[in-house]
Amino acid sequence: MTTMTGTVRFRDLETGIWMLEAEDGQLYVLAGGDRKLKKNGARISAEGHVDAESPNLAMAGPRFVVKSYSFL
C-alpha cells in the first residue's frame, strides 16, 4: 500500500477522466474510491497502489487504485 496526498482533477479527455495530481507533480488516473471522491479541486490523502501495468483508455498516466481516502 502507498499513501498519496494531492488534488483531485477532472480532465476533459475523451469521455472525461478523474486524476490525482500528487504533491510531487505526478499525475495518476484515479480508479476505485466512490462517487464522493470525484470533486474537482478536492485535497485528499489516499491509500492504494499504483497499477502502471494495466492499460487505460485515457493514456494520461498510470492508474492509482484507491482503497481508502480522506479529505484534507
N, C-alpha and C positions, 0 to 999 in steps of 0.2 A: 504494500500500500504506500502511496505517495500522498502527501498533503500539499496542496497548492492554494495560493491566495492570489486573487486577481479580480478583474472586472468582466462581467458578462456583457457580450456584444452581439447584436443582431447584424448579420451581413446579408445584403440583398443579392445573393448569388443563386442562380437557378430558381429554386422554389423558396429560398431563404434558409440560412443556417444560423445556429446559435454557437457562439465561440466563447472561449475563456481567454482573455488577454492576461497572461500571468505577469506577476511583478517583474520577472526577468525579461519581459518583452516578447516572449514566445507566444504564438497563437495555437490554440488547440480547438478542434471541433468537439463540442460537448455531446456526450452520449450518456444516457441514464438520467438519474435525477427524476424530478417530477415537473409538472406544469408551473409550479410556483417558482422554480429556479429560473425560468425564462422571463427575466425582467431586464431589459436593456439598461445598462449603466449600473446595475446592482454590484456591490462589492461582496465577494464571498470567500470563504475558506472551504475547500472541498477535499475529501479523501477519495482516492480511487487509484486507477492505474492508467498509464499511457499505453495505448494499443497502436503502435506505429506500423505493425504488420498488416492490419486489416484495411482493405480498400474502402474508400468512401467516395461518394459521388461529388462531393464538394471540392476535393483535392486542394484544400486550403490549409492543410496542416495535419499532424497526427491527431487521432481521437483520444480524448481523455474520458474514460468511463467512470462516471461519478457513482460512488457507493453511498456517500452521505455528504451533507453540506450544511453550512450555517451562514446567515447574512451577517455582515460586519457593520 
